Amino acid sequence: MMTPFIEQHIGIIRAENPDRSDSWVMKEHKHRFTSWLTDLNILEGTTAAEVTLKRLASDPSSRVTTWQAYDINGQTFYTAANDQKSVCKNSGVRIDAIEGTLDLKVT
């Protein structure tokens, strides 16, 4: 879905800089593509591809979901900031794995 936009952007750079090498054009494309795509003001459509394209062309969201702890297989792991408040610390994760007859223990 991005191919037409990539080709259009590379074409614009080549037209503006006809004497530049292919490697220079690609570096410039990588440097400017995100802002160029954002400036297009692509309308959000109704299909999954159109919605995805609009999201890719949008600036990153400043809202990020975070949690103070994570529950994995019945074990609670706290973030570093929250772990500092606790007497019992999460100091690591131990994995016991058996491959064939070899007993591997990673700590």
Backbone as ProteinMPNN parsed JSONL, in Angstrom:
{"seq_chain_A": "MMTPFIEQHIGIIRAENPDRSDSWVMKEHKHRFTSWLTDLNILEGTTAAEVTLKRLASDPSSRVTTWQAYDINGQTFYTAANDQKSVCKNSGVRIDAIEGTLDLKVT", "coords_chain_A": {"N_chain_A": [[0.815, -1.198, 0.0], [2.091, 1.159, 0.512], [3.853, 1.503, -1.546], [3.143, 3.097, -3.938], [3.311, 5.709, -2.856], [5.942, 5.838, -1.968], [7.33, 5.551, -4.394], [6.395, 7.864, -5.701], [7.47, 9.885, -4.053], [10.245, 9.428, -4.286], [10.471, 9.94, -7.006], [9.883, 12.697, -7.05], [12.074, 13.727, -5.641], [14.152, 12.941, -7.361], [13.466, 14.475, -9.628], [13.818, 17.059, -8.637], [16.52, 17.031, -8.181], [18.34, 16.266, -10.471], [21.011, 15.657, -11.073], [22.081, 14.172, -9.043], [23.344, 11.216, -7.364], [22.086, 7.785, -7.22], [22.342, 6.705, -4.646], [22.479, 9.023, -3.086], [19.944, 10.068, -3.554], [18.352, 8.088, -2.361], [19.16, 8.307, 0.331], [18.265, 10.893, 0.868], [15.536, 10.494, 0.445], [14.927, 8.697, 2.566], [15.429, 10.399, 4.665], [13.544, 12.499, 4.361], [11.009, 11.386, 3.896], [9.001, 10.714, 5.874], [8.083, 13.195, 6.937], [7.204, 14.365, 4.569], [5.127, 12.602, 3.844], [3.384, 13.014, 5.983], [2.678, 15.673, 5.522], [1.008, 15.428, 3.324], [-1.618, 15.183, 4.111], [-3.511, 12.988, 4.087], [-6.689, 11.609, 3.595], [-8.745, 9.826, 5.895], [-9.917, 6.676, 5.156], [-12.348, 4.044, 4.669], [-11.679, 1.372, 4.489], [-9.51, -1.211, 5.835], [-6.901, -0.938, 4.879], [-6.865, 1.748, 4.049], [-7.301, 3.089, 6.479], [-5.036, 2.261, 7.889], [-3.035, 3.417, 6.289], [-3.584, 6.147, 6.709], [-2.977, 6.322, 9.433], [-0.257, 5.695, 9.391], [0.647, 7.921, 8.087], [0.266, 9.894, 9.901], [1.327, 12.009, 12.626], [3.221, 10.743, 15.43], [1.456, 9.495, 18.281], [1.079, 11.211, 21.34], [0.121, 10.044, 23.53], [0.659, 7.314, 25.481], [0.087, 4.085, 26.56], [0.777, 2.814, 29.711], [1.804, 0.561, 32.328], [2.084, -0.143, 35.834], [2.806, -2.609, 36.713], [3.258, -5.984, 35.571], [1.608, -8.982, 34.842], [2.687, -12.131, 34.401], [2.219, -15.336, 33.509], [1.159, -15.904, 36.076], [3.004, -14.682, 37.737], [4.031, -11.621, 39.169], [5.489, -8.786, 37.825], [7.172, -5.814, 38.388], [7.533, -2.436, 37.197], [10.699, -0.715, 36.904], [10.694, 1.727, 38.336], [8.495, 1.427, 40.063], [9.292, -0.866, 41.39], [11.338, 0.012, 43.01], [10.099, 0.982, 45.254], [9.455, -1.206, 46.698], [10.12, -3.807, 49.133], [10.814, -6.413, 48.456], [12.558, -7.309, 45.662], [12.461, -7.553, 42.068], [14.871, -9.298, 40.711], [15.69, -10.631, 38.491], [15.08, -13.085, 35.914], [14.556, -16.498, 35.847], [15.161, -19.268, 33.808], [14.419, -22.557, 33.191], [15.308, -25.038, 31.058], [14.97, -27.954, 29.058], [16.667, -29.803, 26.717], [16.587, -32.482, 24.768], [18.645, -34.704, 26.378], [20.134, -32.925, 27.686], [20.419, -30.653, 30.262], [19.637, -27.438, 30.539], [20.319, -24.424, 32.201], [19.478, -21.208, 32.578], [20.25, -18.134, 33.943]], "CA_chain_A": [[0.0, 0.0, 0.0], [2.974, 2.326, 0.574], [4.695, 1.572, -2.749], [2.901, 4.268, -4.787], [3.778, 6.916, -2.186], [7.405, 5.786, -1.983], [7.753, 5.843, -5.769], [6.101, 9.276, -5.967], [8.42, 10.709, -3.32], [11.552, 9.27, -4.933], [10.362, 10.658, -8.273], [9.974, 14.136, -6.776], [13.465, 14.026, -5.284], [14.951, 12.824, -8.594], [13.152, 15.617, -10.491], [14.412, 18.257, -8.038], [17.971, 16.862, -8.118], [18.643, 15.322, -11.546], [22.433, 15.331, -11.161], [22.499, 13.423, -7.851], [23.454, 9.752, -7.502], [20.991, 6.995, -6.649], [22.526, 6.577, -3.194], [22.111, 10.304, -2.488], [18.48, 10.162, -3.639], [17.774, 7.204, -1.347], [19.4, 8.919, 1.65], [17.341, 12.027, 0.98], [14.194, 9.899, 0.581], [14.793, 8.198, 3.937], [15.46, 11.547, 5.578], [12.399, 13.392, 4.213], [9.754, 10.716, 3.548], [7.985, 10.774, 6.93], [7.467, 14.531, 6.986], [6.488, 14.555, 3.304], [3.893, 11.828, 3.918], [2.511, 13.703, 6.933], [2.199, 16.907, 4.881], [0.019, 15.135, 2.284], [-2.966, 15.242, 4.691], [-4.293, 11.895, 3.506], [-7.985, 11.423, 4.248], [-8.96, 8.483, 6.429], [-10.963, 5.978, 4.421], [-13.162, 3.088, 5.41], [-11.078, 0.041, 4.479], [-8.387, -1.379, 6.764], [-5.708, -0.387, 4.234], [-6.958, 3.213, 4.069], [-7.126, 3.51, 7.874], [-3.621, 2.039, 8.196], [-2.282, 4.44, 5.576], [-3.783, 7.417, 7.415], [-2.235, 6.254, 10.689], [1.16, 5.769, 9.069], [0.941, 9.287, 7.65], [0.023, 10.819, 11.013], [2.381, 12.156, 13.619], [3.061, 9.8, 16.534], [0.596, 9.91, 19.382], [1.799, 11.534, 22.575], [-0.486, 9.231, 24.584], [1.173, 5.954, 25.506], [-0.444, 3.334, 27.687], [1.795, 2.134, 30.513], [1.328, -0.089, 33.534], [3.063, -0.187, 36.913], [3.196, -3.999, 36.92], [2.834, -6.909, 34.538], [1.367, -10.328, 35.351], [3.081, -13.089, 33.377], [2.114, -16.713, 34.006], [0.909, -15.915, 37.513], [4.044, -13.946, 38.457], [3.903, -10.183, 38.979], [6.739, -8.071, 37.603], [6.955, -4.381, 38.487], [8.464, -1.579, 36.482], [11.846, -0.347, 37.743], [10.305, 2.812, 39.243], [7.605, 0.879, 41.084], [10.053, -1.864, 42.125], [12.164, 0.711, 44.002], [9.277, 1.211, 46.447], [9.174, -2.495, 47.321], [11.185, -4.467, 49.879], [11.179, -7.567, 47.645], [12.876, -6.805, 44.322], [12.603, -8.448, 40.924], [16.273, -9.171, 40.328], [15.959, -11.345, 37.25], [14.163, -14.146, 35.531], [15.263, -17.776, 35.69], [14.518, -20.15, 32.843], [14.918, -23.927, 33.155], [14.902, -25.657, 29.796], [15.585, -29.255, 28.806], [16.731, -30.12, 25.298], [17.093, -33.85, 24.722], [19.07, -35.104, 27.721], [20.937, -31.836, 28.214], [19.671, -29.768, 31.159], [20.161, -26.065, 30.419], [19.771, -23.486, 33.174], [19.879, -19.831, 32.264], [19.806, -17.213, 34.978]], "C_chain_A": [[0.861, 1.265, 0.0], [3.767, 2.538, -0.719], [4.401, 2.778, -3.633], [3.415, 5.573, -4.168], [5.304, 6.989, -2.18], [7.916, 6.152, -3.37], [7.517, 7.304, -6.129], [7.129, 10.173, -5.298], [9.816, 10.627, -3.937], [11.57, 10.004, -6.271], [10.494, 12.158, -8.098], [11.414, 14.521, -6.463], [14.357, 13.96, -6.514], [14.718, 14.023, -9.509], [13.785, 16.9, -9.961], [15.94, 18.23, -8.079], [18.44, 15.884, -9.194], [20.107, 14.883, -11.616], [22.939, 14.504, -9.982], [22.5, 11.919, -8.109], [22.246, 9.057, -6.873], [21.124, 6.875, -5.13], [22.161, 7.873, -2.485], [20.587, 10.447, -2.466], [17.84, 9.3, -2.56], [17.994, 7.745, 0.064], [18.434, 10.077, 1.882], [15.903, 11.54, 1.163], [13.967, 9.425, 2.015], [14.716, 9.344, 4.938], [14.145, 12.341, 5.547], [11.046, 12.71, 4.074], [8.666, 10.882, 4.602], [7.305, 12.13, 6.974], [6.69, 14.818, 5.702], [5.143, 13.837, 3.34], [2.899, 12.493, 4.862], [1.891, 14.95, 6.302], [1.157, 16.663, 3.793], [-1.412, 15.253, 2.788], [-3.906, 14.221, 4.045], [-5.582, 11.722, 4.302], [-8.112, 9.996, 4.738], [-10.135, 7.848, 5.708], [-11.713, 5.005, 5.31], [-12.553, 1.69, 5.441], [-9.907, -0.009, 5.462], [-7.11, -0.777, 6.183], [-5.709, 1.133, 4.28], [-6.759, 3.762, 5.482], [-5.667, 3.364, 8.276], [-2.756, 3.097, 7.54], [-2.396, 5.789, 6.274], [-2.982, 7.431, 8.716], [-0.742, 6.333, 10.453], [1.579, 7.184, 8.686], [0.75, 10.309, 8.756], [1.246, 10.91, 11.914], [2.164, 11.132, 14.718], [2.168, 10.37, 17.632], [1.445, 10.2, 20.613], [1.222, 10.752, 23.756], [0.002, 7.798, 24.464], [0.631, 5.266, 26.746], [0.7, 2.625, 28.401], [1.136, 1.521, 31.732], [2.443, -0.083, 34.564], [3.574, -1.6, 37.164], [2.634, -4.842, 35.783], [2.675, -8.283, 35.16], [1.651, -11.3, 34.221], [3.083, -14.47, 33.999], [1.972, -16.762, 35.523], [1.956, -15.202, 38.35], [3.884, -12.459, 38.147], [5.288, -9.572, 38.873], [6.425, -6.583, 37.593], [7.933, -3.627, 37.603], [9.573, -1.165, 37.435], [11.462, 0.731, 38.759], [9.434, 2.287, 40.381], [8.341, -0.145, 41.952], [10.918, -1.219, 43.215], [11.409, 0.948, 45.306], [9.093, -0.064, 47.271], [10.385, -3.041, 48.073], [11.705, -5.668, 49.084], [11.365, -7.103, 46.201], [12.844, -7.918, 43.283], [14.041, -8.3, 40.43], [16.605, -9.893, 39.031], [14.925, -12.408, 37.001], [14.991, -15.401, 35.311], [14.459, -18.654, 34.749], [15.185, -21.506, 32.94], [14.395, -24.556, 31.87], [15.632, -26.973, 29.632], [15.507, -29.521, 27.314], [17.362, -31.496, 25.171], [17.415, -34.31, 26.132], [19.892, -34.016, 28.385], [20.061, -30.899, 29.04], [20.314, -28.388, 31.121], [19.512, -25.202, 31.475], [20.356, -22.118, 32.893], [19.373, -18.943, 33.363], [20.173, -15.806, 34.595]], "O_chain_A": [[0.418, 2.32, -0.456], [4.29, 3.626, -0.957], [5.346, 3.444, -4.055], [3.903, 6.447, -4.886], [5.887, 8.057, -2.364], [8.828, 6.968, -3.506], [8.351, 7.918, -6.794], [7.611, 11.124, -5.913], [10.489, 11.646, -4.09], [12.573, 10.621, -6.628], [11.143, 12.824, -8.905], [11.915, 15.527, -6.965], [15.221, 14.817, -6.701], [15.664, 14.536, -10.105], [14.238, 17.736, -10.741], [16.583, 19.279, -8.02], [18.893, 14.786, -8.869], [20.4, 13.826, -12.174], [24.123, 14.169, -9.936], [21.76, 11.416, -8.955], [21.492, 9.654, -6.105], [20.126, 6.938, -4.413], [21.592, 7.837, -1.394], [20.015, 10.895, -1.472], [16.887, 9.73, -1.91], [17.101, 7.648, 0.905], [17.861, 10.216, 2.963], [15.145, 12.111, 1.947], [12.931, 9.719, 2.611], [14.01, 9.253, 5.943], [13.681, 12.805, 6.589], [10.019, 13.387, 4.128], [7.518, 11.163, 4.258], [6.078, 12.207, 7.042], [5.633, 15.447, 5.745], [4.131, 14.394, 2.917], [1.702, 12.533, 4.575], [0.717, 15.245, 6.525], [0.483, 17.605, 3.376], [-2.333, 15.408, 1.987], [-4.965, 14.573, 3.525], [-5.563, 11.694, 5.533], [-7.648, 9.062, 4.084], [-11.223, 8.421, 5.658], [-11.714, 5.125, 6.535], [-12.876, 0.899, 6.327], [-9.381, 1.027, 5.868], [-6.323, -0.173, 6.911], [-4.669, 1.746, 4.524], [-6.113, 4.795, 5.657], [-5.115, 4.246, 8.934], [-1.838, 3.622, 8.17], [-1.4, 6.499, 6.413], [-2.374, 8.446, 9.059], [-0.027, 6.968, 11.227], [2.714, 7.596, 8.926], [1.048, 11.487, 8.559], [2.082, 10.007, 11.955], [1.035, 10.688, 14.926], [2.14, 11.578, 17.869], [2.421, 9.499, 20.881], [1.772, 10.793, 24.856], [-0.225, 7.145, 23.445], [0.709, 5.804, 27.85], [1.493, 1.923, 27.775], [0.037, 1.917, 32.12], [3.62, -0.023, 34.207], [4.64, -1.784, 37.751], [1.665, -4.462, 35.125], [3.532, -8.708, 35.935], [0.954, -11.306, 33.206], [3.861, -14.745, 34.912], [2.609, -17.586, 36.178], [1.808, -15.123, 39.57], [3.632, -12.08, 37.003], [6.152, -9.807, 39.718], [5.526, -6.137, 36.881], [9.021, -4.116, 37.299], [9.405, -1.255, 38.651], [11.864, 0.654, 39.919], [9.624, 2.668, 41.536], [8.036, -0.272, 43.138], [11.196, -1.851, 44.234], [12.031, 1.101, 46.357], [8.629, -0.008, 48.41], [11.529, -2.776, 47.703], [12.912, -5.909, 49.047], [10.439, -6.568, 45.592], [13.158, -9.071, 43.577], [14.387, -7.298, 39.805], [17.722, -9.763, 38.529], [14.003, -12.599, 37.794], [16.026, -15.351, 34.647], [13.24, -18.771, 34.873], [16.403, -21.601, 32.787], [13.188, -24.597, 31.63], [16.792, -27.095, 30.025], [14.432, -29.474, 26.716], [18.552, -31.657, 25.44], [16.538, -34.304, 26.996], [20.306, -34.17, 29.534], [19.051, -30.405, 28.539], [21.423, -28.204, 31.624], [18.292, -25.231, 31.639], [21.567, -21.908, 32.964], [18.189, -18.983, 33.696], [19.886, -14.869, 35.339]]}, "name": "protein", "num_of_chains": 1, "seq": "MMTPFIEQHIGIIRAENPDRSDSWVMKEHKHRFTSWLTDLNILEGTTAAEVTLKRLASDPSSRVTTWQAYDINGQTFYTAANDQKSVCKNSGVRIDAIEGTLDLKVT"}
